[in-house]
Amino acid sequence: MTSVEQGPRPAEVRIQHLRRRLERLMGVAATEGNELIALRNGDQIFPEMLDAIKAAEHTIDMMTFVYWRGQIARDFAVALAERAAAGVRVRLLLDGFGAMRIERDLLDRMGEAGVRIAWFRKPLWLSPLKQNHRCHRKALIVDEHTAFTGGVGIAEEWCGDARNPGEWRDTHVKVRGPAVDGIAAAFSQNWAECHDELYDDRDRFTEHEQPGDCVVQVIRGSASIGWQDMQTLIRVMLTSAEQRFRLATAYFAPDTYFVDLLCATARRGVTVEILLPGPYTDQRACRLAGQYHYERLLEAGVTIHQFQPTMMHAKVMTVDGVASLIGSTNFNRRSMNHDEEVMLAVLDEEFTAGLDRDFEEDLRRSAPVDPARWRRRAALQRMLEAAVLPIRRFL
Ligand SMILES: O=P(O)(O)OC[C@H](O)CO
């Protein structure tokens, strides 16, 4: 680890060191020549995804944790069904828990059009041991050369531009280039568990072009007992930070290891900024589990900001303005221990600067948690924080 006292090194040197560190510790080669476009909120995300689906000529693979209701849920179903009816191979992988609220008629319509739909670990069909391990990845891969991943779910909550509580704040990314393979593999890994057919003659397996400049490593997290790759990835990013570590997450409920690591990172002089949901969150127990740790984090110098206009649902981390993580992983035990996840490690100053600008814009619509006021919080709040401790490993 480089000590903060040594001062900043040129960005390209840090990027190269971080790249090699990640490649050797994760065992996954980074790819070059990727074009990445960050998409902010449903207004940008959904039209891009739907346009890509409508332009598909060979294959569409889509996986999602949330597939709920609303016009956007219908728009996706209609677009997928239309392409399947036109002869494109369309595969849709739905998490058996997260997508339970999908409307029956949409499933029927897609099925009749030829969309191959598979359910990942439908709760009642499984042993209790597997039910805790969900498919939380969000990925869309079109014609093997364009992919999307990030935080978005397919539901009306994600529509709009985070203007009010009905429009959640999220970030997704559109990827072209060799990194698409890693995202496609995240789909294939989970699809293989649920379906006999892994590929067919509509998969062309053609080479990727290099349409951009981004270096990207694609990391998959899988349910396991013991230490997980997703934990290693975040640990490397935190321990590599020399100046600034930023985290935006929907669900903040880490184990004590990661709380300690955040504190240690701040204590060695790195600016650690955390952006979390404020008054609007759909999982209060998870928020309480995270709030249990606020006092220690604030004492260590970590700043915590709560997003005010609506639910903050993005899953983004940036390091020193040179590298970023974006994907499906929340900063909680569920993402780091229990669920299938996919995260892009992007080693690129320009892309990271865009995410940092978004972060700063979000901060302007957030309220900081004041350490002195937090220490004086109500006894009831403290009791609620303690009350969720027994279930925190599932949050
Ligand atoms: O799990 P996420 O981060 O995809 O968010 C969806 C929520 O679980 C819905 O409650």
The ligand as an SDF file (V2000), in Angstrom:
LIG
                    3D

 10  9  0  0  0  0  0  0  0  0999 V2000
  -31.5900   -5.0210   -4.4940 O   0  0  0  0  0  0  0  0  0  0  0  0
  -31.4570   -3.8370   -5.4100 P   0  0  0  0  0  0  0  0  0  0  0  0
  -30.3240   -2.9950   -5.0450 O   0  0  0  0  0  0  0  0  0  0  0  0
  -31.4980   -4.1990   -6.8360 O   0  0  0  0  0  0  0  0  0  0  0  0
  -32.7440   -2.9800   -5.1830 O   0  0  0  0  0  0  0  0  0  0  0  0
  -34.0060   -3.5070   -5.2770 C   0  0  0  0  0  0  0  0  0  0  0  0
  -34.5480   -3.6410   -3.9250 C   0  0  0  0  0  0  0  0  0  0  0  0
  -34.1260   -4.8110   -3.3230 O   0  0  0  0  0  0  0  0  0  0  0  0
  -35.9820   -3.5190   -3.9030 C   0  0  0  0  0  0  0  0  0  0  0  0
  -36.4450   -3.5120   -2.5890 O   0  0  0  0  0  0  0  0  0  0  0  0
  1  2  2  0
  2  3  1  0
  2  4  1  0
  2  5  1  0
  5  6  1  0
  6  7  1  0
  7  8  1  0
  7  9  1  0
  9 10  1  0
M  END
$$$$
